[in-house]
Amino acid sequence: MDQDSIIIGISGASGSGKSLLANTIVEELGEDKVTVISEDAYYKHNPHMAFEDREKVNYDHPDAFDHDLLVDHLERLRAREQIQIPVYDYSTHLRSDETRTVGGTKIIVLEGILIYSYRPIRKSLDIRIYMDTPADICFIRRLQRDVEKRQRTLESVIEQYEETVRPMYLQFIEPSKHYADLIVPRGGANRIAIDMIKAKICEMM
């Protein structure tokens, strides 16, 4: 019988380098061994709400996520089962009709801003990593991403950052740093941190 999967959490502020680190782990250990899932896929599905009301939701608060579904999926992924991950549409603030089939790999990497804010998720993780990147760099990266990839206006990104992103970072994300096993400075290209993480993964495999 196959051994259970290893589940690695990568948290930190939006724009801190979580996705870069996750993708680096995939590139260096192989797609056949690593599956990456994002907390963003588990935003709650609210089709009963008008679009204008969905736009007003605080998407940087833990209540915006269906963390119970995420915990269920992590348990099944640990058992090397395949699951159907929701596909979230940022333009409508709804899940699309499509899903993504993942599972069966030895390593599962979960990345997200609030994954350490919910105790059942923390308990599901074998390694907890926190990306400790300066706030100004995170903001610039988020601004570039939202304008270029999510068709947001400069003004709307700045307004959201001031109203919810920064306050929620200070309330939930930054305090969750003390749950981490490893704090990574200077973002997802920190070579020494990457080598340490790879060594630990190989030791656990």
Secondary structure, 3 states (H helix, E strand, C coil): CCCCCEEEEEEECCCCCHHHHHHHHHHHHCCCCEEEEEHHHHECCCCCCCHHHHHCCCCCCHHHECHHHHHHHHHHHHCCCEEEEEEEECCCCEEEEEEEEEECCCEEEEECCCCCCCHHHHHHCCEEEEEECCHHHHHHHHHHHHHHHCCCCHHHHHHHHHHHHHHHHHHHHHHHHHHCCEEEECCCCCHHHHHHHHHHHHHHC
